[in-house]
Amino acid sequence: MVWAARRGHSRDLLVPHRPKADPEGLDEDSHWELLQQCLTDTTLPLEVRTAGAVLLLFGQHVTRIAALPADALATVDGHTVLILDRTPIRLPEPLALLLTKLTRQEPPGGWAANSPRRWLFPGTRPGRHLSSTVLARRLTAHHIPVRPARTTALVQLAQDLPPAVLAPMLGLHVITAQQWRRRAATDWTAYLEARRGEPVGRQATREADSRRAALDGGPQQSEVPAPGGVSAVP
């Protein structure tokens, strides 16, 4: 059709643009329950727990999570930080412990001797990190939906942080961060409409309890101590 129109063999065609559908996210309770599972469930593989927690907290693409170098984890002023782009992010203690434990794992046999660089998620091939396809498949196999989890994490972060802060913290273009900010405003309005009949005090209490339980590891878990919170380090 395009070829024929360009050569005058047919009339000009007007093809309407098909708008891109908004990505679907998780409901807030499911999101925090998954995060709590990643932080506390020792039956899950360590790389699944760690990658899942980074996904659910920071909304990173699996391709970027799989390619995180070991030196992305650092210490600033006595606090463990994760550097996703230009801004060190102070980690809650449960996630800091998971990432530290991950860096202390022995790489695949013969891998360390053949590579000058270490990865948080090393692959089986010398010098290469784990494939993002493999990592995504492992997350999905343990019931962590990659795209909805990323969407929900970015919406929640965009509600709390302006685009000028969010972009350099997560490695987003500032326009992309602005789009997530607009999306967060829309989702927040819909969320309030859905809970219009629920008392405001109960809403706040339930949301705070969900976050606290996820990051603290729940009252029945003692594997990790309570966190200091997630924040960008100036």
Number of C-alpha atoms within 10 A of each C-alpha: 10 9 9 11 12 11 9 9 10 12 11 12 9 6 6 6 6 6 6 6 6 8 11 12 19 16 12 15 14 12 23 23 16 20 27 24 19 30 28 23 16 11 9 14 13 18 21 19 27 26 23 32 23 22 27 26 21 22 24 25 15 22 14 13 22 24 18 20 19 19 13 15 21 17 12 13 7 7 15 20 23 25 19 20 14 11 19 23 24 22 23 20 21 25 24 21 18 20 24 17 13 18 19 10 11 10 19 12 10 11 18 15 10 10 12 9 13 18 20 26 25 26 18 15 14 17 17 16 19 20 17 17 12 13 20 22 15 17 21 14 11 13 10 22 20 20 19 17 26 25 23 25 23 24 23 20 19 23 17 11 13 14 22 14 14 24 21 17 21 20 16 16 14 16 12 13 25 18 15 21 23 15 18 21 16 12 17 15 10 12 13 13 11 10 11 11 8 11 9 12 8 10 14 11 10 13 14 12 13 20 18 17 17 22 27 23 24 18 7 7 12 11 13 18 14 16 16 14 13 16 13 15 15 7
